[in-house]
Amino acid sequence: MEPAGRDAGRVVTSGGDRGLSGEQLKAGSLRDPLPIAALAFAAFGSLYMVVNAVTLIDQRRALGQPIAKWQAWVLEGTSFAAWLALLPFILMLAARLVSRPLPLTTLGHAAGCIVVSLVHTALMVGLRIAAYALAGDHYAPTERWSDRLFFEARKDLITYISILAVFLVARQLVAPRMAIRPSPTLEAPLIEVRDGSRVVMLQPDEIDWVSAAGNYVELHGLFGSELARRKLADMEAELAHHGFVRVHRSRIVRRTAIASTETKQSGDFEITLRSGAVINGSRRFRQNLLQDAFRG
């Protein structure tokens, strides 16, 4: 059975007693670090913009080089508007990289920061040209583009890191471990993860998803990631009784860790976890989630 209307292609799983479905998704957004980080940045950025605009007006007046108030607000407002436009991209990139190995995460954010700085500068200047034109004036930066890009890059790096920090803080604040869980007992099932002489014991509900990595599997959750020399098929069999399903030939996921899924035109789908991480699923295994999503 396929959902109809504007919700076609987007499925919210039942998730059991702890999952999300229907109207619960709206409340569940309060436990999603992405909108929380976006709101926090928007609130702080608005205050920062106002302070900068007022400060610019006062400084120019004190130097004997007064600036029209509307110009100060345009200069600060266009920069903030450009950041708001780029905010969804930065947060989605942060969610995708949050569970990746540190070298890949670092490389991904380095590339992302460069792209964001270039786009931010171009968008900001474009908005200023348009705003000045509407006011019957002309905006023409005196510095060369190379100097402008270098000047903006230094500031953009700080802002980019600040957004990442807000996202990571929000992710920790709204993580599933904040929910009340039963106290571990002697009967509580434990998953033994061995990597050489190192042994880690995990409860199934601490694991969000598992991915194949050659002759190993990588377990992901609030603990970060753990690598174990095991086959994915063996791990799937062990976790099947704890609500894990195959969503890709190289991934399994815990149903109650899923916030939503969104189907792409190709038939493949994108899974957003309650932790904020985003993983891809294959259309070949889509029915595994649909069976629970539309049961009853």
Residue frames relative to the residue before (quaternion, step in Angstrom):
aa qw qx qy qz dx dy dz
M 1.0000 0.0000 0.0000 0.0000 0.00 0.00 0.00
E 0.1989 -0.7980 0.5625 0.0849 3.56 -0.78 1.01
P 0.4719 -0.6541 0.4963 0.3212 3.64 -0.99 0.72
A 0.3016 -0.7769 0.5307 0.1543 3.57 -1.04 0.72
G 0.7498 0.4236 -0.2931 0.4153 3.51 -1.42 0.06
R 0.8120 -0.2764 0.1901 0.4777 3.53 -1.22 -0.52
D 0.6518 0.5115 -0.3272 0.4543 3.61 1.20 -0.31
A 0.3868 0.7273 -0.4899 0.2851 3.61 1.27 0.09
G 0.7866 0.2959 -0.2428 0.4846 3.51 -0.99 0.89
R 0.7225 0.3479 -0.2436 0.5455 3.59 1.25 -0.12
V 0.0769 -0.8160 0.5724 -0.0238 3.53 -0.66 1.16
V 0.1503 -0.7513 0.6341 0.1042 3.55 -1.01 0.82
T 0.3502 -0.7780 0.4834 0.1959 3.56 -0.57 1.12
S 0.5927 -0.5802 0.4251 0.3624 3.51 -1.22 0.50
G 0.1675 -0.8618 0.4682 0.0998 3.57 1.09 -0.74
G 0.5267 -0.6458 0.4247 0.3538 3.57 1.17 0.32
D 0.7981 -0.2852 0.2127 0.4863 3.54 -1.18 -0.59
R 0.7469 0.3825 -0.2213 0.4968 3.55 1.13 -0.56
G 0.5555 0.6461 -0.3774 0.3627 3.57 1.23 -0.16
L 0.4696 -0.6537 0.5212 0.2838 3.52 -1.38 -0.23
S 0.1642 0.7749 -0.6042 0.0861 3.55 -1.01 0.71
G 0.8417 0.1497 -0.1110 0.5067 3.57 -1.18 0.63
E 0.8474 -0.0718 0.0865 0.5189 3.52 -0.90 -1.04
Q 0.5559 0.6221 -0.4008 0.3786 3.59 1.16 -0.46
L 0.5541 0.6180 -0.3997 0.3889 3.60 1.16 -0.47
K 0.6193 0.5445 -0.3504 0.4440 3.57 1.07 -0.73
A 0.6678 0.4629 -0.2950 0.5028 3.56 0.96 -0.84
G 0.6241 0.5679 -0.3333 0.4207 3.55 1.09 -0.74
S 0.5684 0.5977 -0.3958 0.4037 3.59 1.14 -0.51
L 0.5794 0.5748 -0.3731 0.4412 3.57 1.23 -0.42
R 0.7013 0.4050 -0.2641 0.5239 3.56 1.26 -0.33
D 0.5465 0.5940 -0.3938 0.4398 3.58 1.29 0.25
P 0.3996 -0.7551 0.4588 0.2443 3.63 -0.56 1.07
L 0.5726 0.6220 -0.3907 0.3642 3.63 1.11 -0.52
P 0.7280 0.3907 -0.2770 0.4906 3.68 0.65 -0.91
I 0.6081 0.5484 -0.3643 0.4436 3.58 1.08 -0.62
A 0.6606 0.4933 -0.3016 0.4789 3.58 0.96 -0.88
A 0.6418 0.5288 -0.3238 0.4512 3.59 1.00 -0.82
L 0.6735 0.4887 -0.2971 0.4682 3.59 0.91 -0.90
A 0.6445 0.5250 -0.3228 0.4525 3.57 0.98 -0.85
F 0.6718 0.4831 -0.3026 0.4730 3.59 0.93 -0.88
A 0.6437 0.5286 -0.3287 0.4451 3.59 0.96 -0.84
A 0.6658 0.4998 -0.3040 0.4632 3.58 0.97 -0.86
F 0.6914 0.4609 -0.2798 0.4808 3.57 0.86 -0.97
G 0.6515 0.5292 -0.3154 0.4428 3.59 0.97 -0.85
S 0.6237 0.5356 -0.3402 0.4565 3.59 1.03 -0.75
L 0.6634 0.4945 -0.2989 0.4754 3.56 0.94 -0.91
Y 0.6468 0.5266 -0.3091 0.4570 3.58 0.98 -0.88
M 0.6404 0.5293 -0.3174 0.4571 3.58 1.02 -0.84
V 0.6611 0.5064 -0.3093 0.4591 3.58 0.91 -0.92
V 0.6590 0.5064 -0.3094 0.4621 3.59 0.90 -0.93
N 0.6701 0.5026 -0.3044 0.4535 3.61 0.89 -0.87
A 0.6568 0.5124 -0.3190 0.4521 3.59 0.94 -0.84
V 0.6685 0.4871 -0.2983 0.4763 3.57 0.90 -0.93
T 0.6482 0.5207 -0.3139 0.4584 3.59 0.99 -0.85
L 0.6388 0.5297 -0.3241 0.4542 3.59 0.97 -0.85
I 0.6471 0.5183 -0.3160 0.4612 3.58 0.94 -0.87
D 0.6869 0.4834 -0.2818 0.4637 3.60 0.90 -0.94
Q 0.6614 0.5145 -0.3155 0.4453 3.59 0.94 -0.86
R 0.6719 0.4883 -0.3053 0.4658 3.57 0.90 -0.88
R 0.6266 0.5256 -0.3386 0.4652 3.60 1.06 -0.68
A 0.6659 0.5097 -0.2979 0.4561 3.57 0.99 -0.89
L 0.6880 0.4730 -0.2700 0.4796 3.59 1.12 -0.66
G 0.4883 -0.6700 0.4254 0.3630 3.56 1.27 -0.11
Q 0.6280 0.4759 -0.3377 0.5148 3.56 1.25 0.46
P 0.0679 -0.8551 0.5126 0.0372 3.58 0.64 1.13
I 0.2029 -0.7551 0.6149 0.1032 3.53 -1.18 0.70
A 0.5382 -0.6135 0.4590 0.3511 3.56 -1.01 0.76
K 0.5650 -0.6313 0.4074 0.3410 3.56 -0.94 0.88
W 0.6534 0.5222 -0.3351 0.4336 3.60 0.93 -0.81
Q 0.6204 0.5411 -0.3437 0.4520 3.57 1.12 -0.65
A 0.6384 0.5237 -0.3240 0.4618 3.59 0.98 -0.82
W 0.6774 0.4829 -0.2949 0.4701 3.56 0.94 -0.88
V 0.6281 0.5193 -0.3379 0.4709 3.59 1.07 -0.66
L 0.6551 0.5270 -0.3156 0.4399 3.60 0.89 -0.92
E 0.7301 0.4010 -0.2386 0.4993 3.59 0.89 -0.89
G 0.6683 0.5313 -0.3057 0.4214 3.59 0.97 -0.84
T 0.6531 0.5173 -0.3282 0.4451 3.59 1.00 -0.73
S 0.6194 0.5291 -0.3437 0.4672 3.58 1.06 -0.67
F 0.6727 0.4875 -0.2924 0.4736 3.58 0.93 -0.90
A 0.6381 0.5274 -0.3282 0.4548 3.59 0.99 -0.81
A 0.6401 0.5187 -0.3231 0.4656 3.58 1.02 -0.79
W 0.6449 0.5087 -0.3238 0.4696 3.60 1.02 -0.75
L 0.6352 0.5240 -0.3357 0.4574 3.58 0.98 -0.76
A 0.6412 0.5229 -0.3212 0.4608 3.59 1.05 -0.76
L 0.7254 0.4285 -0.2353 0.4846 3.59 1.06 -0.75
L 0.4699 0.7250 -0.4170 0.2825 3.58 1.23 -0.38
P 0.6566 0.5054 -0.3451 0.4409 3.68 0.81 -0.81
F 0.6414 0.5232 -0.3280 0.4554 3.59 0.98 -0.81
I 0.6694 0.5052 -0.3070 0.4499 3.60 0.88 -0.92
L 0.6889 0.4835 -0.2889 0.4562 3.58 0.89 -0.91
M 0.6463 0.4997 -0.3272 0.4749 3.60 1.00 -0.74
L 0.6274 0.5169 -0.3352 0.4763 3.59 1.05 -0.70
A 0.6398 0.5226 -0.3206 0.4634 3.57 0.99 -0.82
A 0.6580 0.5093 -0.3100 0.4600 3.59 0.99 -0.84
R 0.6674 0.5046 -0.3012 0.4574 3.59 1.01 -0.79
L 0.7469 0.4223 -0.2193 0.4644 3.58 1.01 -0.78
V 0.4945 0.7180 -0.4134 0.2627 3.57 1.22 -0.41
S 0.7545 0.3598 -0.2089 0.5076 3.61 1.08 -0.63
R 0.5096 0.6566 -0.4174 0.3673 3.57 1.25 0.12
P 0.6414 -0.5018 0.3921 0.4279 3.62 -1.22 0.33
L 0.6586 -0.5650 0.3361 0.3662 3.56 -1.11 0.73
P 0.6613 0.4964 -0.3458 0.4434 3.67 0.82 -0.78
L 0.6638 0.4883 -0.3064 0.4765 3.58 0.98 -0.82
T 0.6322 0.5300 -0.3292 0.4594 3.58 1.01 -0.77
T 0.6611 0.5098 -0.3006 0.4612 3.57 0.93 -0.94
L 0.6686 0.4948 -0.2976 0.4686 3.57 0.91 -0.92
G 0.6549 0.5249 -0.3113 0.4457 3.58 0.96 -0.87
H 0.6999 0.4504 -0.2778 0.4797 3.58 0.92 -0.86
A 0.5914 0.5528 -0.3763 0.4506 3.61 1.10 -0.57
A 0.6703 0.4751 -0.2875 0.4923 3.56 0.95 -0.91
G 0.6518 0.5282 -0.3130 0.4451 3.57 0.97 -0.87
C 0.6501 0.5243 -0.3170 0.4494 3.57 0.98 -0.83
I 0.6392 0.5198 -0.3273 0.4627 3.60 0.99 -0.80
V 0.6681 0.4948 -0.2997 0.4679 3.57 0.89 -0.95
V 0.6623 0.5144 -0.3071 0.4500 3.57 0.90 -0.94
S 0.6567 0.5158 -0.3220 0.4461 3.60 0.92 -0.85
L 0.6566 0.5078 -0.3115 0.4626 3.58 0.94 -0.87
V 0.6874 0.4715 -0.2821 0.4750 3.57 0.88 -0.97
H 0.6312 0.5429 -0.3351 0.4411 3.59 0.98 -0.83
T 0.6724 0.4983 -0.2984 0.4589 3.59 0.90 -0.92
A 0.6735 0.4940 -0.2978 0.4622 3.57 0.89 -0.93
L 0.6722 0.4930 -0.2959 0.4664 3.58 0.91 -0.91
M 0.6449 0.5306 -0.3168 0.4497 3.58 0.96 -0.87
V 0.6736 0.4835 -0.2946 0.4751 3.58 0.88 -0.93
G 0.6384 0.5327 -0.3262 0.4497 3.58 0.98 -0.81
L 0.6562 0.5019 -0.3035 0.4749 3.58 1.00 -0.84
R 0.6511 0.5151 -0.3196 0.4567 3.57 1.00 -0.75
I 0.6270 0.5280 -0.3342 0.4651 3.58 0.99 -0.81
A 0.6697 0.4984 -0.2925 0.4664 3.57 0.97 -0.92
A 0.6702 0.5035 -0.3061 0.4513 3.60 0.91 -0.90
Y 0.6561 0.4985 -0.3111 0.4736 3.58 0.94 -0.85
A 0.6386 0.5283 -0.3318 0.4506 3.58 0.98 -0.80
L 0.6436 0.5180 -0.3206 0.4634 3.59 1.00 -0.80
A 0.6956 0.4487 -0.2650 0.4946 3.57 1.14 -0.64
G 0.5259 -0.6542 0.3977 0.3706 3.58 1.30 0.08
D 0.5909 0.5453 -0.3676 0.4674 3.56 1.21 0.48
H 0.3670 -0.7199 0.5422 0.2303 3.57 -1.29 0.00
Y 0.2076 -0.7718 0.5907 0.1108 3.56 -0.81 1.03
A 0.1342 0.7878 -0.5848 0.1394 3.58 -0.62 1.14
P 0.2864 -0.7708 0.5452 0.1631 3.61 -0.20 1.25
T 0.4141 -0.7352 0.4851 0.2294 3.57 -0.95 0.88
E 0.6619 0.5134 -0.3201 0.4426 3.60 1.11 -0.59
R 0.5824 -0.5626 0.4480 0.3790 3.54 -1.28 0.35
W 0.6454 -0.5423 0.3703 0.3901 3.55 -1.23 0.53
S 0.6292 0.5406 -0.3443 0.4397 3.60 1.00 -0.77
D 0.6594 0.4904 -0.3049 0.4814 3.57 1.01 -0.83
R 0.6350 0.5351 -0.3230 0.4540 3.56 1.00 -0.81
L 0.6720 0.5007 -0.2980 0.4571 3.59 0.89 -0.93
F 0.6604 0.4988 -0.3101 0.4679 3.57 0.98 -0.84
F 0.6434 0.5248 -0.3158 0.4592 3.58 1.00 -0.87
E 0.6972 0.4632 -0.2745 0.4732 3.58 0.88 -0.94
A 0.6063 0.5880 -0.3582 0.3978 3.61 1.03 -0.77
R 0.6389 0.5325 -0.3304 0.4462 3.58 0.99 -0.79
K 0.6916 0.4500 -0.2756 0.4932 3.57 0.96 -0.83
D 0.6454 0.5419 -0.3207 0.4323 3.58 1.00 -0.84
L 0.5999 0.5674 -0.3608 0.4335 3.58 1.06 -0.69
I 0.6566 0.5045 -0.3049 0.4705 3.57 0.96 -0.88
T 0.6671 0.4963 -0.3035 0.4654 3.59 0.92 -0.89
Y 0.6339 0.5361 -0.3252 0.4528 3.58 0.97 -0.86
I 0.6685 0.4848 -0.2945 0.4809 3.58 0.90 -0.93
S 0.6252 0.5436 -0.3377 0.4468 3.60 1.03 -0.75
I 0.6459 0.5091 -0.3196 0.4707 3.58 0.98 -0.82
L 0.6399 0.5136 -0.3241 0.4709 3.59 0.97 -0.82
A 0.6500 0.5221 -0.3188 0.4508 3.57 0.95 -0.86
V 0.6413 0.5158 -0.3191 0.4699 3.58 0.98 -0.85
F 0.6482 0.5170 -0.3170 0.4604 3.59 0.97 -0.85
L 0.6856 0.4879 -0.2956 0.4523 3.59 0.86 -0.92
V 0.6295 0.5137 -0.3311 0.4799 3.58 1.05 -0.73
A 0.6544 0.5083 -0.3088 0.4669 3.58 0.93 -0.91
R 0.6359 0.5382 -0.3237 0.4485 3.57 1.01 -0.83
Q 0.6689 0.4851 -0.3016 0.4757 3.57 0.98 -0.77
L 0.6641 0.5251 -0.3054 0.4359 3.57 1.00 -0.81
V 0.7830 0.3226 -0.1618 0.5067 3.58 0.98 -0.81
A 0.3422 0.7655 -0.4900 0.2385 3.59 1.24 0.19
P 0.6405 -0.5607 0.3687 0.3735 3.58 -1.12 0.64
R 0.5967 0.5811 -0.3892 0.3934 3.59 1.07 -0.48
M 0.5460 0.6035 -0.4038 0.4178 3.58 1.26 -0.19
A 0.5797 0.5722 -0.3734 0.4440 3.54 1.22 -0.44
I 0.5389 -0.6185 0.4610 0.3383 3.56 -1.16 0.57
R 0.0716 -0.7965 0.6004 0.0054 3.54 -0.77 1.06
P 0.5809 -0.5653 0.4350 0.3921 3.56 -1.14 0.48
S 0.5236 -0.6258 0.4709 0.3355 3.55 -1.06 0.71
P 0.5333 -0.6329 0.4450 0.3422 3.58 -0.94 0.81
T 0.1164 -0.7730 0.6215 0.0510 3.55 -1.04 0.80
L 0.6860 -0.4681 0.3520 0.4316 3.51 -1.30 0.15
E 0.6865 0.4800 -0.2796 0.4692 3.57 1.17 -0.60
A 0.4700 0.6889 -0.4490 0.3208 3.60 1.23 -0.23
P 0.4463 -0.6994 0.4795 0.2859 3.63 -0.82 0.95
L 0.1055 -0.7868 0.6070 0.0369 3.54 -1.01 0.84
I 0.2814 -0.7345 0.5953 0.1637 3.53 -1.10 0.80
E 0.2558 -0.7837 0.5515 0.1276 3.54 -0.67 1.12
V 0.0863 -0.7922 0.6041 0.0069 3.55 -0.70 1.12
R 0.0486 -0.8118 0.5815 -0.0198 3.56 -0.55 1.20
D 0.0417 0.7504 -0.6590 0.0306 3.52 -1.10 0.83
G 0.7896 -0.1313 0.0340 0.5985 3.53 0.08 1.30
S 0.8039 -0.2201 0.1865 0.5201 3.57 -0.76 -1.02
R 0.5938 0.5811 -0.3530 0.4302 3.57 1.28 -0.16
V 0.0657 -0.7962 0.6014 -0.0019 3.56 -0.90 0.98
V 0.0592 -0.7780 0.6255 0.0027 3.57 -0.90 1.01
M 0.2025 -0.7730 0.5923 0.1029 3.57 -0.92 0.95
L 0.0212 -0.8127 0.5807 -0.0437 3.57 -0.67 1.15
Q 0.3971 -0.6584 0.5778 0.2738 3.53 -1.19 0.61
P 0.6100 -0.5897 0.3731 0.3753 3.63 -0.98 0.72
D 0.7113 0.4543 -0.2865 0.4533 3.61 0.93 -0.79
E 0.5465 0.5641 -0.4190 0.4556 3.58 1.27 0.22
I 0.6614 0.4874 -0.2871 0.4925 3.57 1.27 -0.40
D 0.2721 -0.7737 0.5524 0.1492 3.60 -0.75 1.03
W 0.7877 -0.1564 0.1338 0.5806 3.56 0.86 -0.95
V 0.2472 -0.7567 0.5923 0.1242 3.53 -1.28 0.47
S 0.0928 -0.8003 0.5913 0.0337 3.57 -0.95 0.89
A 0.4765 -0.6491 0.5132 0.2969 3.54 -1.18 0.63
A 0.0130 -0.7831 0.6215 -0.0171 3.57 -1.06 0.79
G 0.7746 -0.2683 0.1381 0.5559 3.55 0.37 1.26
N 0.8005 -0.1872 0.1803 0.5401 3.57 -0.66 -1.12
Y 0.6565 0.4738 -0.2953 0.5073 3.55 1.32 0.15
V 0.2383 -0.6908 0.6389 0.2402 3.50 -1.41 -0.03
E 0.2376 -0.7563 0.5942 0.1361 3.55 -1.17 0.66
L 0.2045 -0.7829 0.5813 0.0853 3.56 -0.68 1.16
H 0.1423 -0.8108 0.5671 0.0285 3.56 -0.84 1.04
G 0.2574 0.7418 -0.5922 0.1810 3.55 -1.08 0.80
L 0.7676 -0.3293 0.2521 0.4886 3.56 -1.25 -0.35
F 0.6022 0.5617 -0.3485 0.4476 3.56 1.23 -0.42
G 0.5947 -0.5269 0.3686 0.4825 3.58 1.30 -0.19
S 0.5821 -0.5339 0.4120 0.4543 3.57 -0.49 -1.17
E 0.1346 -0.7717 0.6191 0.0555 3.53 -1.15 0.75
L 0.2529 -0.7713 0.5718 0.1191 3.54 -0.93 0.94
A 0.0032 0.8008 -0.5975 0.0412 3.57 -0.86 0.98
R 0.4150 -0.6963 0.5255 0.2585 3.57 -1.04 0.78
R 0.3883 0.6739 -0.5204 0.3525 3.52 0.11 1.38
K 0.4929 -0.6241 0.5092 0.3291 3.54 -1.29 0.34
L 0.5670 -0.6079 0.4310 0.3509 3.55 -1.09 0.69
A 0.6184 0.5538 -0.3487 0.4351 3.60 1.03 -0.74
D 0.6538 0.5022 -0.3144 0.4705 3.60 1.01 -0.77
M 0.6543 0.5016 -0.3084 0.4746 3.57 1.00 -0.81
E 0.6222 0.5400 -0.3338 0.4581 3.57 1.05 -0.78
A 0.6574 0.5107 -0.3110 0.4585 3.59 0.93 -0.87
E 0.6745 0.5000 -0.2948 0.4562 3.58 1.00 -0.81
L 0.7545 0.3973 -0.2038 0.4810 3.57 1.04 -0.80
A 0.4333 0.7309 -0.4483 0.2777 3.60 1.25 -0.22
H 0.6964 0.4706 -0.2759 0.4663 3.60 1.01 -0.77
H 0.6783 0.4589 -0.2879 0.4965 3.57 1.27 -0.04
G 0.6796 -0.5450 0.2796 0.4036 3.60 1.15 0.59
F 0.4873 0.6436 -0.4524 0.3789 3.59 1.15 0.49
V 0.0662 -0.7943 0.6037 0.0170 3.58 -1.03 0.82
R 0.5030 -0.6269 0.5056 0.3136 3.54 -1.23 0.53
V 0.0693 -0.8027 0.5921 0.0172 3.60 -0.84 1.01
H 0.7665 0.0969 -0.0510 0.6328 3.56 1.32 -0.18
R 0.6190 -0.5591 0.3763 0.4033 3.58 -1.09 0.49
S 0.7700 0.2986 -0.1799 0.5344 3.59 1.18 -0.40
R 0.7397 0.3587 -0.2343 0.5190 3.64 1.20 0.33
I 0.0448 -0.7328 0.6755 0.0677 3.52 -1.25 0.64
V 0.1400 -0.8061 0.5739 0.0360 3.59 -1.10 0.65
R 0.4482 -0.6578 0.5314 0.2898 3.57 -1.17 0.60
R 0.5005 -0.6930 0.4265 0.2956 3.59 -0.68 1.09
T 0.7129 0.4682 -0.2764 0.4429 3.60 0.86 -0.91
A 0.5915 0.5444 -0.3781 0.4592 3.60 1.27 -0.01
I 0.5993 0.5958 -0.3443 0.4090 3.58 1.29 -0.27
A 0.2796 -0.7369 0.5930 0.1649 3.57 -0.98 0.91
S 0.7794 -0.1833 0.1616 0.5769 3.59 0.90 -0.93
T 0.1985 -0.7378 0.6241 0.1636 3.51 -1.36 0.22
E 0.1128 -0.7869 0.6042 0.0557 3.55 -1.12 0.66
T 0.3121 -0.7794 0.5223 0.1493 3.54 -0.67 1.17
K 0.3213 -0.7407 0.5635 0.1751 3.55 -1.00 0.90
Q 0.6956 -0.4749 0.3311 0.4255 3.59 -1.26 0.24
S 0.6408 0.5413 -0.3237 0.4378 3.58 1.10 -0.63
G 0.5557 -0.5863 0.4055 0.4279 3.57 1.22 -0.38
D 0.5545 0.5581 -0.3992 0.4709 3.56 1.25 -0.32
F 0.2163 -0.7957 0.5536 0.1164 3.58 -1.18 0.33
E 0.3584 -0.7142 0.5738 0.1794 3.50 -1.33 0.50
I 0.1903 -0.7973 0.5685 0.0706 3.57 -0.76 1.05
T 0.1513 -0.7617 0.6250 0.0798 3.56 -0.86 1.01
L 0.2613 -0.7838 0.5483 0.1294 3.56 -0.65 1.11
R 0.6331 -0.5435 0.3891 0.3904 3.56 -1.21 0.42
S 0.6135 0.5496 -0.3448 0.4502 3.59 1.20 -0.41
G 0.5712 -0.5838 0.3851 0.4297 3.59 1.25 -0.37
A 0.5344 0.6154 -0.4127 0.4067 3.58 1.24 -0.26
V 0.1948 -0.7643 0.6064 0.1003 3.57 -1.18 0.66
I 0.0022 -0.7934 0.6080 -0.0288 3.58 -0.81 1.01
N 0.4391 -0.7014 0.5049 0.2454 3.55 -1.22 0.50
G 0.1656 -0.7681 0.6121 0.0893 3.53 -1.16 0.73
S 0.4260 -0.7055 0.5116 0.2431 3.54 -1.18 0.57
R 0.5766 -0.6080 0.4230 0.3450 3.58 -1.06 0.79
R 0.5562 0.6194 -0.3797 0.4035 3.58 1.19 -0.52
F 0.7776 0.3104 -0.1556 0.5242 3.59 1.09 -0.70
R 0.3424 0.7788 -0.4753 0.2243 3.61 1.26 0.15
Q 0.6237 0.5746 -0.3398 0.4066 3.56 1.03 -0.78
N 0.5491 0.6253 -0.3956 0.3885 3.61 1.15 -0.51
L 0.7132 0.4148 -0.2474 0.5080 3.56 1.06 -0.74
L 0.6344 0.5594 -0.3315 0.4179 3.57 1.00 -0.83
Q 0.5980 0.5884 -0.3650 0.4037 3.59 1.02 -0.73
D 0.7162 0.4094 -0.2478 0.5080 3.56 1.03 -0.76
A 0.6353 0.5717 -0.3381 0.3940 3.54 1.02 -0.81
F 0.7971 0.2666 -0.1361 0.5244 3.61 0.99 -0.78
R 0.3633 0.7317 -0.5040 0.2805 3.60 1.18 0.33
G 0.7922 0.2761 -0.2250 0.4955 3.55 -1.04 0.78
